[in-house]
Amino acid sequence: MTDATTSTTPPPLPDHLSVDPRSPHHVAEVFKHDIGIRFNGKDRSDVEEYCVSEGWVKVPAGKTVDRKGQPLMIKLKGKVEAFYK
């Protein structure tokens, strides 16, 4: 039997989170739930990494990729709010 509270209760959102599994800021348990990011009052769906305390998000810079095929990221500064949908 599984415990109902662990399967329905999402873990607390970290201050710094990354989508990239190679990053030390990647938390796989968090991605089992839908996460929303509100940046400067607007919901963003293209955020790859964020830090609430420092107030920044990283988003892809268009379709530009580096030599390893990873998208180039730009850092935007502002008010960041992370939440579960």
N, C-alpha and C positions, 0 to 999 in steps of 0.2 A: 504494500500500500504506500501511496505517496502522501506527503503532508500537504494539505490544501493551502496552507498559508505560504509556504515557500514557492509554490508554483504560480500564485496569483499576485503576490506582493513583489513589486520590482525593487531591486537594490537602489540605495541612494545614488543620485547622480554625482560623479566626481567633479571637482573644480576644473580639472584639465582632462579632456577626453579626445582621443583620436580614432578615426575610422580605420586607419592602416594597421593591420595586425602585426607588422614589424616594429611598430612604435612602442616604447615603454609606457605610454599613456593609453594604450588600448585595453579596454576591459570588456571581455567577451560576454559576460553575464548581462551587461547593460543593453547590448544590442539584440537581446532576445525580445525586447519590448520596443514599441515605436517611440522615438525620441523627437522632440521638436526643439528648434533653436529660434529664439526671437532676438534679432539684432537691430538695435536702434528702433524698436517698436514694430518691426516688420518680421513676419515669419520667413525663414530662409530654408530651402531644402537642399542647397548645394554646399553646405558646410562640411569640410573634411576634418577639421580640428578646431577646438575652442578652448579658451581659458576665461572663466568667469571673473576671477579675482584680478587678472591683469587687463581684462576688457578687450579681447581680440578674438577674431575668427580667421581661419584660413580657408580660402575658396579657390577653385581652379581658375587659372587665368585663360579663359576661353578654351580653345582646342589645342593649345600649345603643350607639347610634351618635351621632356628632356631626352637625352640619348639612351636612357634605359626604358623609355616608353611610359614613364610616370608623368602625370599632369603637373605642370608648373603651378605653384601656389602663390597667391598674394595674401598678405596679412592686412586685414581691415580692423581699425580700432574704433571702439564705441561701447555701448551698453549691451551686454550679453546676458540672456536668460535662457537656461536649459530647463526643459520640462518633459514629462511623459504625456503622450497624446491620449 
